Amino acid sequence: MRLLKTGQYELIESNDLPDPSPQYAILSHTWISPKDEITYQDFKQRKGDIENDIFKQKGWAKLKRYCDRAAADGWEWAWMDTCCIDKTNPADTQEAINAMFRWYQNAGICYAYLEDVDVNKVLGRPTPRHKQSTMEVDLDDIAGKSNVADPNSFSHRALKPFLIEAKWFTRGWTLQELLAPPYLVFVDQAWRRIGTRESWADEIKEASRIEAKHLISFNPADFTSCSIAMRLSWASYRETTVEEDETYSLLGLFGISLPLIYGEGRLRAFDRLQRELITVYNDDSIFAWKALKPSSKHFHGAHGKGCHPGRGILAPSIREFWDASSVKSFGFYGNSFLLTNRGLEMNSKRWRRKDDPGKCFIRLNCGAEPLRHIDIPLSLTDDSYERIQLEQLYDVKTVNYDDWEEERGNQSTFIQARNSVNIVPPSSIVALEYPEQISIGKKYVVDYGTGMVATSMQRLAESPSAYDLKKDELVIEPSQLVFINIAMQCEWSTSELDIILNLTDNGFTSAGILTRGKAPRERLGDPLTRALGTYEALADYLHDKVPPVYPVVALEETDSAISICLLPRPSSERSLRLPPEKAKSVTPREYVLKVAVQKDGDIEQDGLASDSRKRRRMV
């Protein structure tokens, strides 16, 4: 590892450090922004500009104040992630992330920098004109009852709400940085010490749900005092800038290493972590998760209409451990489990439902209390089971045992392991653009969201939807097929046609146009009356068409042509008529459907031009 020399603000390479390795201070902080922080490359290439205060002044000021703080407390050496890791080198990044917990564990002191906490502002003190020595204003170095470490002091009570709300407690990487160091002290915006981790234990519990005992005795390999589910619950409300870091920032909490694959995505990274924990440890609290409710601000999917009701035994997201902060492991001698190519094989107690033998529940060796083991409901699918009732877990107080029959001994149960969640794609807003000789008629919808067979055709609602729609805009939901009746007015006749809009269950949108009264799909009149069967049969045919490519040009007997073109457009900022908690994750895709008309003369000209091109090619 590289270190900073605090007195000179110099970055020293690992080969140039004293032997044995010196004791060092370490920093835990939230980044200003990648463009402002001083990086390893900056030290190598722009050191002169940095020292002359013409490059990354914010980052340089932060680095200097940190070094000054450490030097004032007697530390000659210091580590800071922004510049001590070469993030342009994958091997260097891999080593740093897998060793990070150990580096914090071996540090002499850790400074947790709370950039959004200002002691002077909180306590109503005037901000000094000139920089003072940090030693003069440290609130943990004051004699008497004004010491911030005293929970009854005015400064402690005044700072409490600001410390609890600090951004530092919302970030993913700071979780292991809170637990690993043997000594952690908080510093405010001006780098004044404001007390240790232990003196703020009650506030830390309120901010992070971590009991005080884990702050001073955390051991990555001890799951009896701190289960896998409990640790994941601590991280479930935290955020990282890079989505894979949501998983990678947890490696040290479990004492394991993983290859870093940036670009694999949040779900695959977390899937690899779970599989590694199952292989290394015998703590089945890893299965004690609950699906988030759709109203949750951390909800990343949906389990509503058209989605599969069950899921595998692995959680698709760390968010689903949101309610596991009280789950304890009851030792390692209850159940055994193994990941196989059939899924998870678990040997555990099993109860089967009397009136439905395809449903059962298994008992985990964990729970909130020793006599309240967690039970997971399962349903038989083909030759294995899957988890059902995703938003709840059973225990002895929630199960009516009159409905269940216990099977003798520990049973071997194969449970599907997949952890993918059915993500419902967003709705689509389609804006119609058409010339004056086209008139838009009624609109009809067939919904395939409940299965392969359509529900009956319905009139597409014209009433205001959840979106503020403009004139000639309509909303299509996933798994819906829409017919738009249009008419083209000619000099001596009117032609009727149908525009078809199809939004698949995966969110792919396609469009086509069909004439009426021609084989093989003749149809006339209102689809909800005499032509009902024809329209629904046509809808089924179009829904099953793979790929869903329909004619984009329709020729009428008059030789006039109507063509359509469906194009995506950037989403506009429009207000949603939804509750705020549901509107956060709703961003509809938007399209414009252009209808163009080509008259007889235009078609003839196109034909002549085509014949001319053919003749030129022949010559």
Secondary structure, 3 states (H helix, E strand, C coil): CCEEECCCCEEECHHHCCCCCCCCEEEECCCCCCCCCCCHHHHHHCHHHHHCCCCCHHHHHHHHHHHHHHHHCCCCEEECHHHHCCCCCHHHHHHHHHHHHHHHHHCCEEEEECCCCCHHHHHCCCCCCCCCCHHHHCCCCCCCCCCCCCCCCHHHHHHHHHHHCCHHHHECCHHHHHHCCCCEEEECCCCCEEEECCCCHHHHHHHHCCCHHHHHHCCCCCCCCCCHHHHHHHHCCCECCCCCHHHHCCHHHHCCCCCCCCCCCHHHHHHHHHHHHHHHCCCHHHHCCCCCCCCCCCCCCCCCCCCCCCECCCCCCHHHHCCCCCCEECCCCCCEEEEECCEEEEEECEEEECCCCCEEEEEEEEECCCCCEEEEEEEEECCEEEECCCCCCECCCCCCHHHEEECCCCEEEEECCCCCCCCCCCCEEEEEECCCCEEEEEEEEEECCCCCCCCCCEECCCCCCCECCCCCEEEECCCEEEEEEEEEECCCCEEEEEEEEEECCCCCEEEEEEECCCCCCCCCCCCCCCCHHHHHHHHHHHHCCCCCCCCCEEECCCCCEEEEEEEEECCCCCCECCCHHHHCCCCCEEEEEEEEEECHHHHHHHHHHHHHHHHHHHC
